[in-house]
Amino acid sequence: MKPAMTRPMAVLAALGIWFAAPLAVSGDAAQRTPTPIPTFSRDVAPIFYANCVSCHRPGEVAPMSLITYRDVRPWASAIREKVTARVMPPWHADRDHGTFRNDQSLTAKEIDTIATWVTAGAREGDQVEQI
């Protein structure tokens, strides 16, 4: 048999639920803070410059340039396919036999950034001064 709840205990219990509910909502809201949508200028270009542009530029072996947004935009979907399949950038060394200084493979975070950028519409973002 459950002990009877006194009126003051019932009031405190009700207030506890009343005050706890806003805290739970606030905590959920904080967790749902939207992540900024990646843009070429802010998020994708630095990845390309560090890992792709050595080959993907005029006069080099790759078939198209990845230097500017205008160069990249027509290829956005194909780039997403190739990086998520880990076909690009090419890396033929066996990772089971060590790490290499010249490995230009993309990290999971970089791949996710590129894929999210394409899925969200491949936006340019604020133009940065070209060097």
Sequence and secondary structure as in RCSB ss.txt:
>XXXX:A:sequence
MKPAMTRPMAVLAALGIWFAAPLAVSGDAAQRTPTPIPTFSRDVAPIFYANCVSCHRPGEVAPMSLITYRDVRPW
ASAIREKVTARVMPPWHADRDHGTFRNDQSLTAKEIDTIATWVTAGAREGDQVEQI
>XXXX:A:secstr
      HHHHHHHHHHHHHHHHHHHHHHHHHT       IIIIIHHHHHHHTTTTSSTTSSSSS  SSHHHHGGG
HHHHHHHHHTT SS   S GGG   TT     HHHHHHHHHHHHTT    S     
